[in-house]
Amino acid sequence: MNIVWYYLDKKAAAINALKDFSSMKYIIEHTDEDIATLNDKMSSPTSPVLNGMPSTHDPKAGEKKLIAYINEIDVLKERYRQALEYMDWFQPAWDALTDDERYVLREFYLNDEQKQTDAVYNICERFHIERSSAYNKKNRALGHLALLLYGK
């Protein structure tokens, strides 16, 4: 094992991976639509507007626009590839967690509309436990996720 692994903050890395989950899922679900939109734009380039006013006409403007669309499609495809790679790595660890662990981690890290105090309150209410026990439950779930993602 490489010495670097001993200095990696695995819990912080697991939190960051967890926070990227919804973004990666969104990328996988919507990249096809984004690429189709760009393909539509590429197949129907706009014509220059002739309004009688002098302008600096660039004869290569259409080519530049097509190149920009092709580059954007390449970026979308690379982002999609990275999202698939992320899901292949993250999803098995997420699925290996218990339902309770996933609930706790969702409350703390995936629910952007609520504060951490709300997450603690929801966890306390669901499991009929005290605040300190809710934090302990969160720490155990996070430790389990970090172990599944990065090992010891």
C-alpha positions, 0 to 999 in steps of 0.5 A: 500500500502506498504511504499516501493512503495513511494520510488521506482523510478518508471521512472527508473524502467520503463526504465529498464523494457523497456530496457529488452523488446527486451531481453525477446522477444528474449528469448521467440522466441528462447528458444525452439531452444536452448532446442532442440539443447541441447536435440540433444547433449544429445542424441548423446554423444561423444566417447573418442578419442583413439589416443594411448596417455596416458590420465586420463579417467573419467568413469563418464564423460558421466554422468557428461556431461548429468547432465550439459545438464539437468541443462542447460535445467532447466536454459533455462526453468526458464529463459523462464518462467520469460520472459513469466511472464515479457511479461504478466506484460509489454505487456498490459502496452506497448499496452495501450500507444499511437502509438506516445508514443511508437515511442518516447520511442522506439527512446530513449530507444530501438534503440541501434544503435543510440545516444540520440541526434539522437533520439531527432532529429528523434522525432523533425523531425517526430512531427515538434517540438523543442528539448525541446518539444521532451524531454517533449514528452519523459518524458510524455510518460515515465511517462505514462508507469510508471503509467501503470506499477506501478500505482501512 
